[in-house]
């Protein structure tokens, strides 16, 4: 529920970034790192957030979707496809590599970018700072590395006597060095 709320909040930010011209239906280029089937609930949160701000999919705003279906090697190509459409706004959802690919694709173009990310967007140079993002980009950080120690402590509290833990990592992730 918290992630859905943060995605809905990001869509509210997206609504504010769209042009307010009556003759123009704004286009949102939406890049999903996972699949529509996996992220349907998040996409619905985005649409609900936009609707709360007066933008209704298919009437007052139009989406152009690209889905990587978990294959992050496709992200650069999909992001370039969306940027080539010259949308009014770009959204990048579904893993840290998604906004990185979108930022690369938009380059110096002044297309606003709204993203969700699981890593520090400042260290990835997506934004200048968390307080003042700049770069025509903003988003919601879903995970905080600073909390990893606390998460491990919680795991130990839930499993008294825990001697070791394993971590499964996506080796294609931008967060893995």
TORKOL-4160 file (C-alpha; in steps of 0.2 Angstrom, whole numbers, padded with zeros to 4 digits, m for minus):
177
<pt num="1" X="0000" Y="0000" Z="0000"/>
<pt num="2" X="0014" Y="0012" Z="0004"/>
<pt num="3" X="0022" Y="0009" Z="m0013"/>
<pt num="4" X="0005" Y="0012" Z="m0022"/>
<pt num="5" X="0003" Y="0028" Z="m0012"/>
<pt num="6" X="0021" Y="0034" Z="m0017"/>
<pt num="7" X="0017" Y="0030" Z="m0035"/>
<pt num="8" X="0001" Y="0039" Z="m0034"/>
<pt num="9" X="0010" Y="0054" Z="m0026"/>
<pt num="10" X="0023" Y="0053" Z="m0041"/>
<pt num="11" X="0008" Y="0054" Z="m0053"/>
<pt num="12" X="0002" Y="0070" Z="m0044"/>
<pt num="13" X="0019" Y="0077" Z="m0047"/>
<pt num="14" X="0017" Y="0071" Z="m0065"/>
<pt num="15" X="0000" Y="0080" Z="m0067"/>
<pt num="16" X="0008" Y="0097" Z="m0061"/>
<pt num="17" X="0022" Y="0095" Z="m0074"/>
<pt num="18" X="0010" Y="0093" Z="m0089"/>
<pt num="19" X="0006" Y="0108" Z="m0100"/>
<pt num="20" X="m0011" Y="0116" Z="m0097"/>
<pt num="21" X="m0016" Y="0119" Z="m0115"/>
<pt num="22" X="m0034" Y="0115" Z="m0119"/>
<pt num="23" X="m0031" Y="0111" Z="m0137"/>
<pt num="24" X="m0017" Y="0099" Z="m0133"/>
<pt num="25" X="m0019" Y="0082" Z="m0126"/>
<pt num="26" X="m0003" Y="0079" Z="m0116"/>
<pt num="27" X="0006" Y="0063" Z="m0119"/>
<pt num="28" X="0015" Y="0053" Z="m0106"/>
<pt num="29" X="0029" Y="0041" Z="m0111"/>
<pt num="30" X="0028" Y="0027" Z="m0098"/>
<pt num="31" X="0043" Y="0015" Z="m0097"/>
<pt num="32" X="0040" Y="0000" Z="m0086"/>
<pt num="33" X="0054" Y="m0012" Z="m0081"/>
<pt num="34" X="0043" Y="m0026" Z="m0077"/>
<pt num="35" X="0027" Y="m0031" Z="m0086"/>
<pt num="36" X="0009" Y="m0024" Z="m0087"/>
<pt num="37" X="0003" Y="m0040" Z="m0078"/>
<pt num="38" X="0015" Y="m0037" Z="m0064"/>
<pt num="39" X="0013" Y="m0019" Z="m0062"/>
<pt num="40" X="m0006" Y="m0017" Z="m0066"/>
<pt num="41" X="m0009" Y="m0011" Z="m0048"/>
<pt num="42" X="0005" Y="0002" Z="m0049"/>
<pt num="43" X="m0002" Y="0008" Z="m0066"/>
<pt num="44" X="m0019" Y="0010" Z="m0059"/>
<pt num="45" X="m0012" Y="0020" Z="m0044"/>
<pt num="46" X="m0004" Y="0032" Z="m0057"/>
<pt num="47" X="m0020" Y="0034" Z="m0067"/>
<pt num="48" X="m0030" Y="0037" Z="m0050"/>
<pt num="49" X="m0017" Y="0050" Z="m0045"/>
<pt num="50" X="m0019" Y="0059" Z="m0062"/>
<pt num="51" X="m0038" Y="0058" Z="m0061"/>
<pt num="52" X="m0037" Y="0066" Z="m0044"/>
<pt num="53" X="m0028" Y="0080" Z="m0053"/>
<pt num="54" X="m0041" Y="0082" Z="m0067"/>
<pt num="55" X="m0032" Y="0071" Z="m0080"/>
<pt num="56" X="m0041" Y="0056" Z="m0087"/>
<pt num="57" X="m0033" Y="0042" Z="m0097"/>
<pt num="58" X="m0039" Y="0043" Z="m0115"/>
<pt num="59" X="m0048" Y="0059" Z="m0113"/>
<pt num="60" X="m0037" Y="0073" Z="m0106"/>
<pt num="61" X="m0021" Y="0063" Z="m0106"/>
<pt num="62" X="m0014" Y="0049" Z="m0117"/>
<pt num="63" X="m0001" Y="0036" Z="m0112"/>
<pt num="64" X="0012" Y="0028" Z="m0123"/>
<pt num="65" X="0018" Y="0012" Z="m0115"/>
<pt num="66" X="0034" Y="0002" Z="m0116"/>
<pt num="67" X="0037" Y="m0013" Z="m0105"/>
<pt num="68" X="0054" Y="m0022" Z="m0103"/>
<pt num="69" X="0046" Y="m0037" Z="m0096"/>
<pt num="70" X="0060" Y="m0039" Z="m0084"/>
<pt num="71" X="0073" Y="m0039" Z="m0098"/>
<pt num="72" X="0084" Y="m0024" Z="m0093"/>
<pt num="73" X="0094" Y="m0026" Z="m0108"/>
<pt num="74" X="0079" Y="m0019" Z="m0118"/>
<pt num="75" X="0078" Y="m0003" Z="m0108"/>
<pt num="76" X="0089" Y="0009" Z="m0118"/>
<pt num="77" X="0080" Y="0004" Z="m0134"/>
<pt num="78" X="0063" Y="0006" Z="m0126"/>
<pt num="79" X="0068" Y="0023" Z="m0118"/>
<pt num="80" X="0074" Y="0029" Z="m0135"/>
<pt num="81" X="0058" Y="0025" Z="m0143"/>
<pt num="82" X="0048" Y="0034" Z="m0130"/>
<pt num="83" X="0059" Y="0050" Z="m0131"/>
<pt num="84" X="0058" Y="0050" Z="m0150"/>
<pt num="85" X="0039" Y="0052" Z="m0148"/>
<pt num="86" X="0043" Y="0069" Z="m0140"/>
<pt num="87" X="0030" Y="0066" Z="m0126"/>
<pt num="88" X="0026" Y="0080" Z="m0113"/>
<pt num="89" X="0031" Y="0069" Z="m0099"/>
<pt num="90" X="0041" Y="0054" Z="m0096"/>
<pt num="91" X="0038" Y="0041" Z="m0082"/>
<pt num="92" X="0050" Y="0028" Z="m0077"/>
<pt num="93" X="0044" Y="0014" Z="m0065"/>
<pt num="94" X="0050" Y="m0004" Z="m0061"/>
<pt num="95" X="0068" Y="m0004" Z="m0055"/>
<pt num="96" X="0083" Y="0007" Z="m0053"/>
<pt num="97" X="0089" Y="0004" Z="m0071"/>
<pt num="98" X="0073" Y="0011" Z="m0078"/>
<pt num="99" X="0075" Y="0029" Z="m0074"/>
<pt num="100" X="0094" Y="0028" Z="m0078"/>
<pt num="101" X="0090" Y="0022" Z="m0096"/>
<pt num="102" X="0077" Y="0036" Z="m0097"/>
<pt num="103" X="0089" Y="0049" Z="m0092"/>
<pt num="104" X="0102" Y="0043" Z="m0104"/>
<pt num="105" X="0089" Y="0043" Z="m0118"/>
<pt num="106" X="0082" Y="0060" Z="m0115"/>
<pt num="107" X="0100" Y="0068" Z="m0114"/>
<pt num="108" X="0099" Y="0086" Z="m0115"/>
<pt num="109" X="0080" Y="0087" Z="m0120"/>
<pt num="110" X="0069" Y="0096" Z="m0108"/>
<pt num="111" X="0056" Y="0083" Z="m0106"/>
<pt num="112" X="0051" Y="0082" Z="m0088"/>
<pt num="113" X="0055" Y="0065" Z="m0080"/>
<pt num="114" X="0045" Y="0057" Z="m0065"/>
<pt num="115" X="0052" Y="0041" Z="m0058"/>
<pt num="116" X="0052" Y="0028" Z="m0044"/>
<pt num="117" X="0069" Y="0022" Z="m0039"/>
<pt num="118" X="0076" Y="0010" Z="m0026"/>
<pt num="119" X="0093" Y="0018" Z="m0025"/>
<pt num="120" X="0099" Y="0035" Z="m0021"/>
<pt num="121" X="0095" Y="0046" Z="m0036"/>
<pt num="122" X="0108" Y="0059" Z="m0031"/>
<pt num="123" X="0122" Y="0047" Z="m0032"/>
<pt num="124" X="0116" Y="0041" Z="m0049"/>
<pt num="125" X="0116" Y="0060" Z="m0055"/>
<pt num="126" X="0097" Y="0059" Z="m0059"/>
<pt num="127" X="0094" Y="0074" Z="m0048"/>
<pt num="128" X="0105" Y="0087" Z="m0039"/>
<pt num="129" X="0098" Y="0084" Z="m0022"/>
<pt num="130" X="0083" Y="0077" Z="m0013"/>
<pt num="131" X="0077" Y="0094" Z="m0008"/>
<pt num="132" X="0079" Y="0102" Z="m0025"/>
<pt num="133" X="0080" Y="0089" Z="m0038"/>
<pt num="134" X="0083" Y="0100" Z="m0053"/>
<pt num="135" X="0087" Y="0093" Z="m0070"/>
<pt num="136" X="0068" Y="0092" Z="m0075"/>
<pt num="137" X="0067" Y="0076" Z="m0065"/>
<pt num="138" X="0059" Y="0071" Z="m0048"/>
<pt num="139" X="0053" Y="0055" Z="m0041"/>
<pt num="140" X="0050" Y="0044" Z="m0026"/>
<pt num="141" X="0064" Y="0034" Z="m0018"/>
<pt num="142" X="0056" Y="0017" Z="m0013"/>
<pt num="143" X="0071" Y="0009" Z="m0004"/>
<pt num="144" X="0084" Y="0017" Z="0007"/>
<pt num="145" X="0101" Y="0009" Z="0008"/>
<pt num="146" X="0104" Y="0017" Z="0025"/>
<pt num="147" X="0090" Y="0005" Z="0032"/>
<pt num="148" X="0099" Y="m0011" Z="0027"/>
<pt num="149" X="0106" Y="m0013" Z="0044"/>
<pt num="150" X="0089" Y="m0011" Z="0052"/>
<pt num="151" X="0081" Y="m0023" Z="0040"/>
<pt num="152" X="0094" Y="m0036" Z="0045"/>
<pt num="153" X="0091" Y="m0032" Z="0064"/>
<pt num="154" X="0072" Y="m0035" Z="0061"/>
<pt num="155" X="0076" Y="m0051" Z="0052"/>
<pt num="156" X="0086" Y="m0057" Z="0067"/>
<pt num="157" X="0072" Y="m0052" Z="0079"/>
<pt num="158" X="0060" Y="m0062" Z="0069"/>
<pt num="159" X="0071" Y="m0077" Z="0068"/>
<pt num="160" X="0080" Y="m0078" Z="0085"/>
<pt num="161" X="0096" Y="m0088" Z="0083"/>
<pt num="162" X="0098" Y="m0084" Z="0065"/>
<pt num="163" X="0117" Y="m0087" Z="0061"/>
<pt num="164" X="0117" Y="m0082" Z="0043"/>
<pt num="165" X="0107" Y="m0074" Z="0029"/>
<pt num="166" X="0108" Y="m0075" Z="0010"/>
<pt num="167" X="0105" Y="m0061" Z="m0002"/>
<pt num="168" X="0098" Y="m0064" Z="m0020"/>
<pt num="169" X="0105" Y="m0051" Z="m0032"/>
<pt num="170" X="0100" Y="m0047" Z="m0050"/>
<pt num="171" X="0118" Y="m0046" Z="m0058"/>
<pt num="172" X="0111" Y="m0035" Z="m0072"/>
<pt num="173" X="0105" Y="m0022" Z="m0060"/>
<pt num="174" X="0114" Y="m0005" Z="m0060"/>
<pt num="175" X="0115" Y="m0006" Z="m0041"/>
<pt num="176" X="0127" Y="m0021" Z="m0042"/>
<pt num="177" X="0145" Y="m0016" Z="m0044"/>
